[in-house]
Amino acid sequence: MFAARFQPIIFAFIMSGFMAFLMSGILTFINLGWFDTFFIAWINAYLYAHACAFPLVFIFAPLSRKLSMLLTRQQ
């Protein structure tokens, strides 16, 4: 287990991992279609996407949280 202070970093890593994995697969398929080495191309795209997505999610998560709170009613 990790200390609670690491929660924002762990959240950003997991969220960016899910999003990068799914989006890289979808976009690889849209751009290239199905081919024999599709999964290899997908994983290569995922590695680059996650390397970009992780710091971006970590940076923009607080802003997203604040904006979503402004756009919703708190009861």
PDB file of N, H, CA, C and O in Angstrom:
ATOM      1  N   MET A   1       0.826  -1.191   0.000  1.00  0.00           N
ATOM      2  CA  MET A   1       0.000   0.000   0.000  1.00  0.00           C
ATOM      3  C   MET A   1       0.871   1.257   0.000  1.00  0.00           C
ATOM      4  O   MET A   1       1.997   1.270   0.499  1.00  0.00           O
ATOM      5  N   PHE A   2       0.302   2.299  -0.578  1.00  0.00           N
ATOM      6  H   PHE A   2      -0.613   2.288  -0.983  1.00  0.00           H
ATOM      7  CA  PHE A   2       0.983   3.584  -0.638  1.00  0.00           C
ATOM      8  C   PHE A   2       0.369   4.538   0.380  1.00  0.00           C
ATOM      9  O   PHE A   2      -0.779   4.374   0.792  1.00  0.00           O
ATOM     10  N   ALA A   3       1.137   5.518   0.769  1.00  0.00           N
ATOM     11  H   ALA A   3       2.070   5.652   0.434  1.00  0.00           H
ATOM     12  CA  ALA A   3       0.628   6.552   1.677  1.00  0.00           C
ATOM     13  C   ALA A   3      -0.422   7.392   0.953  1.00  0.00           C
ATOM     14  O   ALA A   3      -0.377   7.540  -0.268  1.00  0.00           O
ATOM     15  N   ALA A   4      -1.353   7.933   1.709  1.00  0.00           N
ATOM     16  H   ALA A   4      -1.389   7.813   2.701  1.00  0.00           H
ATOM     17  CA  ALA A   4      -2.459   8.710   1.141  1.00  0.00           C
ATOM     18  C   ALA A   4      -1.967   9.911   0.334  1.00  0.00           C
ATOM     19  O   ALA A   4      -2.649  10.347  -0.594  1.00  0.00           O
ATOM     20  N   ARG A   5      -0.814  10.444   0.667  1.00  0.00           N
ATOM     21  H   ARG A   5      -0.260  10.090   1.421  1.00  0.00           H
ATOM     22  CA  ARG A   5      -0.316  11.615  -0.053  1.00  0.00           C
ATOM     23  C   ARG A   5       0.009  11.314  -1.517  1.00  0.00           C
ATOM     24  O   ARG A   5       0.131  12.234  -2.326  1.00  0.00           O
ATOM     25  N   PHE A   6       0.149  10.028  -1.861  1.00  0.00           N
ATOM     26  H   PHE A   6       0.049   9.281  -1.204  1.00  0.00           H
ATOM     27  CA  PHE A   6       0.447   9.636  -3.232  1.00  0.00           C
ATOM     28  C   PHE A   6      -0.813   9.413  -4.071  1.00  0.00           C
ATOM     29  O   PHE A   6      -0.716   9.093  -5.256  1.00  0.00           O
ATOM     30  N   GLN A   7      -1.980   9.576  -3.474  1.00  0.00           N
ATOM     31  H   GLN A   7      -2.059   9.836  -2.511  1.00  0.00           H
ATOM     32  CA  GLN A   7      -3.235   9.305  -4.174  1.00  0.00           C
ATOM     33  C   GLN A   7      -3.379  10.103  -5.468  1.00  0.00           C
ATOM     34  O   GLN A   7      -3.774   9.509  -6.472  1.00  0.00           O
ATOM     35  N   PRO A   8      -3.089  11.403  -5.519  1.00  0.00           N
ATOM     36  CA  PRO A   8      -3.234  12.125  -6.791  1.00  0.00           C
ATOM     37  C   PRO A   8      -2.334  11.579  -7.905  1.00  0.00           C
ATOM     38  O   PRO A   8      -2.744  11.533  -9.065  1.00  0.00           O
ATOM     39  N   ILE A   9      -1.141  11.175  -7.566  1.00  0.00           N
ATOM     40  H   ILE A   9      -0.809  11.212  -6.624  1.00  0.00           H
ATOM     41  CA  ILE A   9      -0.217  10.628  -8.562  1.00  0.00           C
ATOM     42  C   ILE A   9      -0.711   9.272  -9.051  1.00  0.00           C
ATOM     43  O   ILE A   9      -0.696   9.001 -10.252  1.00  0.00           O
ATOM     44  N   ILE A  10      -1.149   8.418  -8.125  1.00  0.00           N
ATOM     45  H   ILE A  10      -1.162   8.638  -7.150  1.00  0.00           H
ATOM     46  CA  ILE A  10      -1.651   7.094  -8.491  1.00  0.00           C
ATOM     47  C   ILE A  10      -2.921   7.220  -9.329  1.00  0.00           C
ATOM     48  O   ILE A  10      -3.090   6.502 -10.314  1.00  0.00           O
ATOM     49  N   PHE A  11      -3.817   8.137  -8.937  1.00  0.00           N
ATOM     50  H   PHE A  11      -3.680   8.720  -8.137  1.00  0.00           H
ATOM     51  CA  PHE A  11      -5.027   8.380  -9.718  1.00  0.00           C
ATOM     52  C   PHE A  11      -4.669   8.797 -11.143  1.00  0.00           C
ATOM     53  O   PHE A  11      -5.216   8.255 -12.104  1.00  0.00           O
ATOM     54  N   ALA A  12      -3.755   9.754 -11.285  1.00  0.00           N
ATOM     55  H   ALA A  12      -3.310  10.194 -10.505  1.00  0.00           H
ATOM     56  CA  ALA A  12      -3.361  10.239 -12.608  1.00  0.00           C
ATOM     57  C   ALA A  12      -2.754   9.116 -13.444  1.00  0.00           C
ATOM     58  O   ALA A  12      -3.019   9.023 -14.643  1.00  0.00           O
ATOM     59  N   PHE A  13      -1.947   8.267 -12.826  1.00  0.00           N
ATOM     60  H   PHE A  13      -1.731   8.342 -11.852  1.00  0.00           H
ATOM     61  CA  PHE A  13      -1.320   7.164 -13.550  1.00  0.00           C
ATOM     62  C   PHE A  13      -2.362   6.167 -14.046  1.00  0.00           C
ATOM     63  O   PHE A  13      -2.314   5.740 -15.199  1.00  0.00           O
ATOM     64  N   ILE A  14      -3.298   5.798 -13.182  1.00  0.00           N
ATOM     65  H   ILE A  14      -3.337   6.145 -12.245  1.00  0.00           H
ATOM     66  CA  ILE A  14      -4.326   4.823 -13.556  1.00  0.00           C
ATOM     67  C   ILE A  14      -5.276   5.411 -14.596  1.00  0.00           C
ATOM     68  O   ILE A  14      -5.561   4.764 -15.604  1.00  0.00           O
ATOM     69  N   MET A  15      -5.764   6.619 -14.367  1.00  0.00           N
ATOM     70  H   MET A  15      -5.532   7.145 -13.549  1.00  0.00           H
ATOM     71  CA  MET A  15      -6.697   7.240 -15.306  1.00  0.00           C
ATOM     72  C   MET A  15      -6.056   7.437 -16.676  1.00  0.00           C
ATOM     73  O   MET A  15      -6.668   7.134 -17.700  1.00  0.00           O
ATOM     74  N   SER A  16      -4.840   7.937 -16.694  1.00  0.00           N
ATOM     75  H   SER A  16      -4.343   8.184 -15.861  1.00  0.00           H
ATOM     76  CA  SER A  16      -4.166   8.140 -17.974  1.00  0.00           C
ATOM     77  C   SER A  16      -3.876   6.815 -18.660  1.00  0.00           C
ATOM     78  O   SER A  16      -3.898   6.731 -19.888  1.00  0.00           O
ATOM     79  N   GLY A  17      -3.604   5.781 -17.874  1.00  0.00           N
ATOM     80  H   GLY A  17      -3.587   5.850 -16.877  1.00  0.00           H
ATOM     81  CA  GLY A  17      -3.371   4.456 -18.458  1.00  0.00           C
ATOM     82  C   GLY A  17      -4.604   3.921 -19.155  1.00  0.00           C
ATOM     83  O   GLY A  17      -4.523   3.440 -20.285  1.00  0.00           O
ATOM     84  N   PHE A  18      -5.752   4.003 -18.488  1.00  0.00           N
ATOM     85  H   PHE A  18      -5.818   4.394 -17.570  1.00  0.00           H
ATOM     86  CA  PHE A  18      -7.007   3.542 -19.100  1.00  0.00           C
ATOM     87  C   PHE A  18      -7.323   4.335 -20.364  1.00  0.00           C
ATOM     88  O   PHE A  18      -7.603   3.759 -21.414  1.00  0.00           O
ATOM     89  N   MET A  19      -7.275   5.650 -20.255  1.00  0.00           N
ATOM     90  H   MET A  19      -7.047   6.118 -19.401  1.00  0.00           H
ATOM     91  CA  MET A  19      -7.631   6.493 -21.392  1.00  0.00           C
ATOM     92  C   MET A  19      -6.657   6.310 -22.558  1.00  0.00           C
ATOM     93  O   MET A  19      -7.088   6.204 -23.706  1.00  0.00           O
ATOM     94  N   ALA A  20      -5.372   6.272 -22.283  1.00  0.00           N
ATOM     95  H   ALA A  20      -5.023   6.358 -21.350  1.00  0.00           H
ATOM     96  CA  ALA A  20      -4.388   6.103 -23.347  1.00  0.00           C
ATOM     97  C   ALA A  20      -4.540   4.737 -24.019  1.00  0.00           C
ATOM     98  O   ALA A  20      -4.404   4.623 -25.237  1.00  0.00           O
ATOM     99  N   PHE A  21      -4.821   3.710 -23.227  1.00  0.00           N
ATOM    100  H   PHE A  21      -4.932   3.802 -22.238  1.00  0.00           H
ATOM    101  CA  PHE A  21      -4.979   2.369 -23.788  1.00  0.00           C
ATOM    102  C   PHE A  21      -6.171   2.313 -24.739  1.00  0.00           C
ATOM    103  O   PHE A  21      -6.056   1.834 -25.867  1.00  0.00           O
ATOM    104  N   LEU A  22      -7.301   2.803 -24.275  1.00  0.00           N
ATOM    105  H   LEU A  22      -7.394   3.191 -23.359  1.00  0.00           H
ATOM    106  CA  LEU A  22      -8.512   2.752 -25.094  1.00  0.00           C
ATOM    107  C   LEU A  22      -8.415   3.666 -26.314  1.00  0.00           C
ATOM    108  O   LEU A  22      -8.735   3.250 -27.428  1.00  0.00           O
ATOM    109  N   MET A  23      -7.983   4.886 -26.115  1.00  0.00           N
ATOM    110  H   MET A  23      -7.724   5.224 -25.211  1.00  0.00           H
ATOM    111  CA  MET A  23      -7.920   5.829 -27.233  1.00  0.00           C
ATOM    112  C   MET A  23      -6.867   5.427 -28.264  1.00  0.00           C
ATOM    113  O   MET A  23      -7.097   5.586 -29.463  1.00  0.00           O
ATOM    114  N   SER A  24      -5.739   4.919 -27.834  1.00  0.00           N
ATOM    115  H   SER A  24      -5.553   4.789 -26.860  1.00  0.00           H
ATOM    116  CA  SER A  24      -4.726   4.500 -28.805  1.00  0.00           C
ATOM    117  C   SER A  24      -5.227   3.316 -29.630  1.00  0.00           C
ATOM    118  O   SER A  24      -4.936   3.232 -30.824  1.00  0.00           O
ATOM    119  N   GLY A  25      -5.970   2.407 -29.017  1.00  0.00           N
ATOM    120  H   GLY A  25      -6.206   2.475 -28.048  1.00  0.00           H
ATOM    121  CA  GLY A  25      -6.538   1.285 -29.766  1.00  0.00           C
ATOM    122  C   GLY A  25      -7.572   1.752 -30.769  1.00  0.00           C
ATOM    123  O   GLY A  25      -7.564   1.321 -31.922  1.00  0.00           O
ATOM    124  N   ILE A  26      -8.456   2.626 -30.340  1.00  0.00           N
ATOM    125  H   ILE A  26      -8.463   2.976 -29.403  1.00  0.00           H
ATOM    126  CA  ILE A  26      -9.505   3.142 -31.235  1.00  0.00           C
ATOM    127  C   ILE A  26      -8.883   3.905 -32.398  1.00  0.00           C
ATOM    128  O   ILE A  26      -9.250   3.686 -33.552  1.00  0.00           O
ATOM    129  N   LEU A  27      -7.954   4.788 -32.103  1.00  0.00           N
ATOM    130  H   LEU A  27      -7.656   4.966 -31.165  1.00  0.00           H
ATOM    131  CA  LEU A  27      -7.358   5.601 -33.162  1.00  0.00           C
ATOM    132  C   LEU A  27      -6.447   4.795 -34.072  1.00  0.00           C
ATOM    133  O   LEU A  27      -6.363   5.087 -35.265  1.00  0.00           O
ATOM    134  N   THR A  28      -5.770   3.796 -33.544  1.00  0.00           N
ATOM    135  H   THR A  28      -5.839   3.559 -32.576  1.00  0.00           H
ATOM    136  CA  THR A  28      -4.977   2.914 -34.403  1.00  0.00           C
ATOM    137  C   THR A  28      -5.892   2.208 -35.394  1.00  0.00           C
ATOM    138  O   THR A  28      -5.566   2.105 -36.577  1.00  0.00           O
ATOM    139  N   PHE A  29      -7.028   1.726 -34.919  1.00  0.00           N
ATOM    140  H   PHE A  29      -7.292   1.810 -33.959  1.00  0.00           H
ATOM    141  CA  PHE A  29      -7.977   1.047 -35.800  1.00  0.00           C
ATOM    142  C   PHE A  29      -8.578   2.012 -36.825  1.00  0.00           C
ATOM    143  O   PHE A  29      -8.683   1.671 -38.003  1.00  0.00           O
ATOM    144  N   ILE A  30      -8.970   3.205 -36.392  1.00  0.00           N
ATOM    145  H   ILE A  30      -8.885   3.481 -35.435  1.00  0.00           H
ATOM    146  CA  ILE A  30      -9.559   4.180 -37.318  1.00  0.00           C
ATOM    147  C   ILE A  30      -8.557   4.568 -38.410  1.00  0.00           C
ATOM    148  O   ILE A  30      -8.914   4.647 -39.585  1.00  0.00           O
ATOM    149  N   ASN A  31      -7.312   4.807 -38.018  1.00  0.00           N
ATOM    150  H   ASN A  31      -7.022   4.742 -37.064  1.00  0.00           H
ATOM    151  CA  ASN A  31      -6.316   5.284 -38.973  1.00  0.00           C
ATOM    152  C   ASN A  31      -5.744   4.197 -39.870  1.00  0.00           C
ATOM    153  O   ASN A  31      -5.442   4.455 -41.035  1.00  0.00           O
ATOM    154  N   LEU A  32      -5.592   2.983 -39.343  1.00  0.00           N
ATOM    155  H   LEU A  32      -5.838   2.774 -38.397  1.00  0.00           H
ATOM    156  CA  LEU A  32      -4.906   1.933 -40.097  1.00  0.00           C
ATOM    157  C   LEU A  32      -5.783   0.739 -40.441  1.00  0.00           C
ATOM    158  O   LEU A  32      -5.430  -0.062 -41.307  1.00  0.00           O
ATOM    159  N   GLY A  33      -6.924   0.614 -39.770  1.00  0.00           N
ATOM    160  H   GLY A  33      -7.210   1.265 -39.067  1.00  0.00           H
ATOM    161  CA  GLY A  33      -7.767  -0.558 -39.994  1.00  0.00           C
ATOM    162  C   GLY A  33      -7.159  -1.796 -39.343  1.00  0.00           C
ATOM    163  O   GLY A  33      -6.174  -1.718 -38.609  1.00  0.00           O
ATOM    164  N   TRP A  34      -7.775  -2.934 -39.633  1.00  0.00           N
ATOM    165  H   TRP A  34      -8.575  -2.997 -40.230  1.00  0.00           H
ATOM    166  CA  TRP A  34      -7.296  -4.198 -39.057  1.00  0.00           C
ATOM    167  C   TRP A  34      -6.209  -4.786 -39.949  1.00  0.00           C
ATOM    168  O   TRP A  34      -6.366  -4.841 -41.169  1.00  0.00           O
ATOM    169  N   PHE A  35      -5.107  -5.226 -39.342  1.00  0.00           N
ATOM    170  H   PHE A  35      -4.979  -5.181 -38.351  1.00  0.00           H
ATOM    171  CA  PHE A  35      -4.017  -5.863 -40.071  1.00  0.00           C
ATOM    172  C   PHE A  35      -3.322  -6.842 -39.145  1.00  0.00           C
ATOM    173  O   PHE A  35      -3.604  -6.882 -37.948  1.00  0.00           O
ATOM    174  N   ASP A  36      -2.408  -7.634 -39.702  1.00  0.00           N
ATOM    175  H   ASP A  36      -2.179  -7.601 -40.675  1.00  0.00           H
ATOM    176  CA  ASP A  36      -1.807  -8.746 -38.961  1.00  0.00           C
ATOM    177  C   ASP A  36      -1.115  -8.336 -37.670  1.00  0.00           C
ATOM    178  O   ASP A  36      -1.211  -9.044 -36.668  1.00  0.00           O
ATOM    179  N   THR A  37      -0.435  -7.231 -37.677  1.00  0.00           N
ATOM    180  H   THR A  37      -0.357  -6.656 -38.491  1.00  0.00           H
ATOM    181  CA  THR A  37       0.319  -6.813 -36.489  1.00  0.00           C
ATOM    182  C   THR A  37      -0.374  -5.647 -35.762  1.00  0.00           C
ATOM    183  O   THR A  37       0.279  -4.784 -35.175  1.00  0.00           O
ATOM    184  N   PHE A  38      -1.700  -5.649 -35.817  1.00  0.00           N
ATOM    185  H   PHE A  38      -2.230  -6.350 -36.293  1.00  0.00           H
ATOM    186  CA  PHE A  38      -2.482  -4.579 -35.203  1.00  0.00           C
ATOM    187  C   PHE A  38      -2.142  -4.405 -33.723  1.00  0.00           C
ATOM    188  O   PHE A  38      -1.941  -3.281 -33.265  1.00  0.00           O
ATOM    189  N   PHE A  39      -2.076  -5.505 -32.974  1.00  0.00           N
ATOM    190  H   PHE A  39      -2.239  -6.418 -33.347  1.00  0.00           H
ATOM    191  CA  PHE A  39      -1.852  -5.398 -31.530  1.00  0.00           C
ATOM    192  C   PHE A  39      -0.464  -4.849 -31.201  1.00  0.00           C
ATOM    193  O   PHE A  39      -0.295  -4.146 -30.204  1.00  0.00           O
ATOM    194  N   ILE A  40       0.514  -5.162 -32.021  1.00  0.00           N
ATOM    195  H   ILE A  40       0.377  -5.733 -32.830  1.00  0.00           H
ATOM    196  CA  ILE A  40       1.855  -4.608 -31.807  1.00  0.00           C
ATOM    197  C   ILE A  40       1.825  -3.095 -32.043  1.00  0.00           C
ATOM    198  O   ILE A  40       2.389  -2.330 -31.260  1.00  0.00           O
ATOM    199  N   ALA A  41       1.166  -2.668 -33.120  1.00  0.00           N
ATOM    200  H   ALA A  41       0.707  -3.289 -33.756  1.00  0.00           H
ATOM    201  CA  ALA A  41       1.046  -1.234 -33.400  1.00  0.00           C
ATOM    202  C   ALA A  41       0.276  -0.536 -32.283  1.00  0.00           C
ATOM    203  O   ALA A  41       0.623   0.575 -31.883  1.00  0.00           O
ATOM    204  N   TRP A  42      -0.773  -1.194 -31.781  1.00  0.00           N
ATOM    205  H   TRP A  42      -1.055  -2.096 -32.106  1.00  0.00           H
ATOM    206  CA  TRP A  42      -1.586  -0.618 -30.704  1.00  0.00           C
ATOM    207  C   TRP A  42      -0.736  -0.406 -29.452  1.00  0.00           C
ATOM    208  O   TRP A  42      -0.775   0.666 -28.847  1.00  0.00           O
ATOM    209  N   ILE A  43       0.022  -1.417 -29.067  1.00  0.00           N
ATOM    210  H   ILE A  43       0.053  -2.287 -29.558  1.00  0.00           H
ATOM    211  CA  ILE A  43       0.854  -1.304 -27.859  1.00  0.00           C
ATOM    212  C   ILE A  43       1.913  -0.227 -28.033  1.00  0.00           C
ATOM    213  O   ILE A  43       2.186   0.526 -27.098  1.00  0.00           O
ATOM    214  N   ASN A  44       2.509  -0.142 -29.208  1.00  0.00           N
ATOM    215  H   ASN A  44       2.287  -0.754 -29.968  1.00  0.00           H
ATOM    216  CA  ASN A  44       3.488   0.926 -29.455  1.00  0.00           C
ATOM    217  C   ASN A  44       2.836   2.295 -29.313  1.00  0.00           C
ATOM    218  O   ASN A  44       3.398   3.190 -28.681  1.00  0.00           O
ATOM    219  N   ALA A  45       1.656   2.463 -29.898  1.00  0.00           N
ATOM    220  H   ALA A  45       1.200   1.736 -30.412  1.00  0.00           H
ATOM    221  CA  ALA A  45       0.942   3.731 -29.778  1.00  0.00           C
ATOM    222  C   ALA A  45       0.576   4.009 -28.322  1.00  0.00           C
ATOM    223  O   ALA A  45       0.668   5.148 -27.863  1.00  0.00           O
ATOM    224  N   TYR A  46       0.162   2.970 -27.596  1.00  0.00           N
ATOM    225  H   TYR A  46       0.088   2.045 -27.969  1.00  0.00           H
ATOM    226  CA  TYR A  46      -0.206   3.125 -26.186  1.00  0.00           C
ATOM    227  C   TYR A  46       0.978   3.628 -25.351  1.00  0.00           C
ATOM    228  O   TYR A  46       0.806   4.509 -24.509  1.00  0.00           O
ATOM    229  N   LEU A  47       2.149   3.090 -25.571  1.00  0.00           N
ATOM    230  H   LEU A  47       2.288   2.374 -26.255  1.00  0.00           H
ATOM    231  CA  LEU A  47       3.316   3.500 -24.782  1.00  0.00           C
ATOM    232  C   LEU A  47       3.604   4.991 -24.964  1.00  0.00           C
ATOM    233  O   LEU A  47       3.896   5.691 -23.994  1.00  0.00           O
ATOM    234  N   TYR A  48       3.524   5.472 -26.193  1.00  0.00           N
ATOM    235  H   TYR A  48       3.287   4.903 -26.981  1.00  0.00           H
ATOM    236  CA  TYR A  48       3.720   6.906 -26.432  1.00  0.00           C
ATOM    237  C   TYR A  48       2.578   7.723 -25.824  1.00  0.00           C
ATOM    238  O   TYR A  48       2.806   8.760 -25.202  1.00  0.00           O
ATOM    239  N   ALA A  49       1.359   7.245 -26.012  1.00  0.00           N
ATOM    240  H   ALA A  49       1.174   6.402 -26.518  1.00  0.00           H
ATOM    241  CA  ALA A  49       0.192   7.979 -25.505  1.00  0.00           C
ATOM    242  C   ALA A  49       0.217   8.087 -23.985  1.00  0.00           C
ATOM    243  O   ALA A  49      -0.081   9.145 -23.430  1.00  0.00           O
ATOM    244  N   HIS A  50       0.573   6.994 -23.311  1.00  0.00           N
ATOM    245  H   HIS A  50       0.815   6.135 -23.761  1.00  0.00           H
ATOM    246  CA  HIS A  50       0.590   7.029 -21.848  1.00  0.00           C
ATOM    247  C   HIS A  50       1.703   7.939 -21.337  1.00  0.00           C
ATOM    248  O   HIS A  50       1.531   8.635 -20.336  1.00  0.00           O
ATOM    249  N   ALA A  51       2.827   7.933 -22.016  1.00  0.00           N
ATOM    250  H   ALA A  51       2.967   7.368 -22.829  1.00  0.00           H
ATOM    251  CA  ALA A  51       3.928   8.818 -21.620  1.00  0.00           C
ATOM    252  C   ALA A  51       3.514  10.287 -21.703  1.00  0.00           C
ATOM    253  O   ALA A  51       3.986  11.109 -20.918  1.00  0.00           O
ATOM    254  N   CYS A  52       2.644  10.616 -22.639  1.00  0.00           N
ATOM    255  H   CYS A  52       2.260   9.948 -23.276  1.00  0.00           H
ATOM    256  CA  CYS A  52       2.125  11.990 -22.757  1.00  0.00           C
ATOM    257  C   CYS A  52       0.954  12.230 -21.813  1.00  0.00           C
ATOM    258  O   CYS A  52       0.860  13.288 -21.191  1.00  0.00           O
ATOM    259  N   ALA A  53       0.067  11.253 -21.707  1.00  0.00           N
ATOM    260  H   ALA A  53       0.144  10.394 -22.213  1.00  0.00           H
ATOM    261  CA  ALA A  53      -1.181  11.437 -20.955  1.00  0.00           C
ATOM    262  C   ALA A  53      -0.949  11.546 -19.446  1.00  0.00           C
ATOM    263  O   ALA A  53      -1.634  12.320 -18.777  1.00  0.00           O
ATOM    264  N   PHE A  54      -0.010  10.796 -18.908  1.00  0.00           N
ATOM    265  H   PHE A  54       0.546  10.167 -19.452  1.00  0.00           H
ATOM    266  CA  PHE A  54       0.188  10.788 -17.456  1.00  0.00           C
ATOM    267  C   PHE A  54       0.496  12.177 -16.905  1.00  0.00           C
ATOM    268  O   PHE A  54      -0.196  12.628 -15.992  1.00  0.00           O
ATOM    269  N   PRO A  55       1.500  12.865 -17.419  1.00  0.00           N
ATOM    270  CA  PRO A  55       1.742  14.202 -16.844  1.00  0.00           C
ATOM    271  C   PRO A  55       0.603  15.174 -17.123  1.00  0.00           C
ATOM    272  O   PRO A  55       0.328  16.055 -16.309  1.00  0.00           O
ATOM    273  N   LEU A  56      -0.068  15.020 -18.277  1.00  0.00           N
ATOM    274  H   LEU A  56       0.155  14.303 -18.938  1.00  0.00           H
ATOM    275  CA  LEU A  56      -1.171  15.922 -18.587  1.00  0.00           C
ATOM    276  C   LEU A  56      -2.345  15.719 -17.639  1.00  0.00           C
ATOM    277  O   LEU A  56      -2.933  16.695 -17.172  1.00  0.00           O
ATOM    278  N   VAL A  57      -2.694  14.479 -17.348  1.00  0.00           N
ATOM    279  H   VAL A  57      -2.217  13.687 -17.727  1.00  0.00           H
ATOM    280  CA  VAL A  57      -3.774  14.211 -16.392  1.00  0.00           C
ATOM    281  C   VAL A  57      -3.382  14.737 -15.015  1.00  0.00           C
ATOM    282  O   VAL A  57      -4.201  15.347 -14.327  1.00  0.00           O
ATOM    283  N   PHE A  58      -2.155  14.508 -14.616  1.00  0.00           N
ATOM    284  H   PHE A  58      -1.489  14.013 -15.174  1.00  0.00           H
ATOM    285  CA  PHE A  58      -1.685  14.966 -13.310  1.00  0.00           C
ATOM    286  C   PHE A  58      -1.785  16.489 -13.205  1.00  0.00           C
ATOM    287  O   PHE A  58      -2.150  17.016 -12.154  1.00  0.00           O
ATOM    288  N   ILE A  59      -1.462  17.193 -14.286  1.00  0.00           N
ATOM    289  H   ILE A  59      -1.166  16.765 -15.140  1.00  0.00           H
ATOM    290  CA  ILE A  59      -1.491  18.653 -14.280  1.00  0.00           C
ATOM    291  C   ILE A  59      -2.924  19.187 -14.334  1.00  0.00           C
ATOM    292  O   ILE A  59      -3.261  20.130 -13.618  1.00  0.00           O
ATOM    293  N   PHE A  60      -3.772  18.584 -15.184  1.00  0.00           N
ATOM    294  H   PHE A  60      -3.498  17.818 -15.766  1.00  0.00           H
ATOM    295  CA  PHE A  60      -5.104  19.133 -15.429  1.00  0.00           C
ATOM    296  C   PHE A  60      -6.209  18.571 -14.545  1.00  0.00           C
ATOM    297  O   PHE A  60      -7.323  19.092 -14.581  1.00  0.00           O
ATOM    298  N   ALA A  61      -5.957  17.546 -13.762  1.00  0.00           N
ATOM    299  H   ALA A  61      -5.051  17.122 -13.732  1.00  0.00           H
ATOM    300  CA  ALA A  61      -6.998  16.994 -12.881  1.00  0.00           C
ATOM    301  C   ALA A  61      -7.517  18.029 -11.880  1.00  0.00           C
ATOM    302  O   ALA A  61      -8.733  18.126 -11.713  1.00  0.00           O
ATOM    303  N   PRO A  62      -6.677  18.797 -11.215  1.00  0.00           N
ATOM    304  CA  PRO A  62      -7.210  19.805 -10.279  1.00  0.00           C
ATOM    305  C   PRO A  62      -8.087  20.856 -10.978  1.00  0.00           C
ATOM    306  O   PRO A  62      -9.124  21.254 -10.447  1.00  0.00           O
ATOM    307  N   LEU A  63      -7.675  21.296 -12.150  1.00  0.00           N
ATOM    308  H   LEU A  63      -6.833  20.974 -12.582  1.00  0.00           H
ATOM    309  CA  LEU A  63      -8.475  22.263 -12.896  1.00  0.00           C
ATOM    310  C   LEU A  63      -9.809  21.648 -13.309  1.00  0.00           C
ATOM    311  O   LEU A  63     -10.848  22.299 -13.199  1.00  0.00           O
ATOM    312  N   SER A  64      -9.793  20.424 -13.774  1.00  0.00           N
ATOM    313  H   SER A  64      -8.949  19.895 -13.863  1.00  0.00           H
ATOM    314  CA  SER A  64     -11.024  19.730 -14.159  1.00  0.00           C
ATOM    315  C   SER A  64     -11.958  19.576 -12.966  1.00  0.00           C
ATOM    316  O   SER A  64     -13.170  19.751 -13.092  1.00  0.00           O
ATOM    317  N   ARG A  65     -11.399  19.254 -11.823  1.00  0.00           N
ATOM    318  H   ARG A  65     -10.414  19.112 -11.720  1.00  0.00           H
ATOM    319  CA  ARG A  65     -12.196  19.112 -10.603  1.00  0.00           C
ATOM    320  C   ARG A  65     -12.870  20.440 -10.242  1.00  0.00           C
ATOM    321  O   ARG A  65     -14.057  20.466  -9.918  1.00  0.00           O
ATOM    322  N   LYS A  66     -12.113  21.541 -10.297  1.00  0.00           N
ATOM    323  H   LYS A  66     -11.148  21.520 -10.561  1.00  0.00           H
ATOM    324  CA  LYS A  66     -12.664  22.856  -9.973  1.00  0.00           C
ATOM    325  C   LYS A  66     -13.742  23.275 -10.968  1.00  0.00           C
ATOM    326  O   LYS A  66     -14.785  23.794 -10.568  1.00  0.00           O
ATOM    327  N   LEU A  67     -13.501  23.057 -12.251  1.00  0.00           N
ATOM    328  H   LEU A  67     -12.654  22.637 -12.576  1.00  0.00           H
ATOM    329  CA  LEU A  67     -14.491  23.411 -13.266  1.00  0.00           C
ATOM    330  C   LEU A  67     -15.766  22.591 -13.112  1.00  0.00           C
ATOM    331  O   LEU A  67     -16.867  23.124 -13.251  1.00  0.00           O
ATOM    332  N   SER A  68     -15.628  21.315 -12.828  1.00  0.00           N
ATOM    333  H   SER A  68     -14.733  20.882 -12.714  1.00  0.00           H
ATOM    334  CA  SER A  68     -16.823  20.474 -12.656  1.00  0.00           C
ATOM    335  C   SER A  68     -17.615  20.897 -11.420  1.00  0.00           C
ATOM    336  O   SER A  68     -18.843  20.812 -11.417  1.00  0.00           O
ATOM    337  N   MET A  69     -16.932  21.347 -10.379  1.00  0.00           N
ATOM    338  H   MET A  69     -15.935  21.416 -10.382  1.00  0.00           H
ATOM    339  CA  MET A  69     -17.634  21.831  -9.192  1.00  0.00           C
ATOM    340  C   MET A  69     -18.363  23.144  -9.484  1.00  0.00           C
ATOM    341  O   MET A  69     -19.444  23.388  -8.948  1.00  0.00           O
ATOM    342  N   LEU A  70     -17.777  23.978 -10.326  1.00  0.00           N
ATOM    343  H   LEU A  70     -16.900  23.780 -10.762  1.00  0.00           H
ATOM    344  CA  LEU A  70     -18.445  25.224 -10.715  1.00  0.00           C
ATOM    345  C   LEU A  70     -19.688  24.965 -11.569  1.00  0.00           C
ATOM    346  O   LEU A  70     -20.646  25.737 -11.522  1.00  0.00           O
ATOM    347  N   LEU A  71     -19.672  23.904 -12.331  1.00  0.00           N
ATOM    348  H   LEU A  71     -18.894  23.277 -12.369  1.00  0.00           H
ATOM    349  CA  LEU A  71     -20.771  23.612 -13.260  1.00  0.00           C
ATOM    350  C   LEU A  71     -21.875  22.753 -12.643  1.00  0.00           C
ATOM    351  O   LEU A  71     -22.885  22.491 -13.296  1.00  0.00           O
ATOM    352  N   THR A  72     -21.699  22.320 -11.420  1.00  0.00           N
ATOM    353  H   THR A  72     -20.878  22.533 -10.890  1.00  0.00           H
ATOM    354  CA  THR A  72     -22.717  21.501 -10.765  1.00  0.00           C
ATOM    355  C   THR A  72     -23.145  22.155  -9.452  1.00  0.00           C
ATOM    356  O   THR A  72     -22.407  22.925  -8.838  1.00  0.00           O
ATOM    357  N   ARG A  73     -24.353  21.818  -9.057  1.00  0.00           N
ATOM    358  H   ARG A  73     -24.953  21.192  -9.556  1.00  0.00           H
ATOM    359  CA  ARG A  73     -24.872  22.336  -7.785  1.00  0.00           C
ATOM    360  C   ARG A  73     -24.381  21.459  -6.640  1.00  0.00           C
ATOM    361  O   ARG A  73     -24.421  20.231  -6.715  1.00  0.00           O
ATOM    362  N   GLN A  74     -23.928  22.099  -5.606  1.00  0.00           N
ATOM    363  H   GLN A  74     -23.896  23.097  -5.545  1.00  0.00           H
ATOM    364  CA  GLN A  74     -23.520  21.384  -4.404  1.00  0.00           C
ATOM    365  C   GLN A  74     -24.669  21.445  -3.396  1.00  0.00           C
ATOM    366  O   GLN A  74     -25.201  22.520  -3.119  1.00  0.00           O
ATOM    367  N   GLN A  75     -25.042  20.308  -2.859  1.00  0.00           N
ATOM    368  H   GLN A  75     -24.609  19.434  -3.083  1.00  0.00           H
ATOM    369  CA  GLN A  75     -26.162  20.274  -1.908  1.00  0.00           C
ATOM    370  C   GLN A  75     -25.674  20.084  -0.506  1.00  0.00           C
ATOM    371  O   GLN A  75     -26.478  20.033   0.425  1.00  0.00           O
TER     372      GLN A  75
END
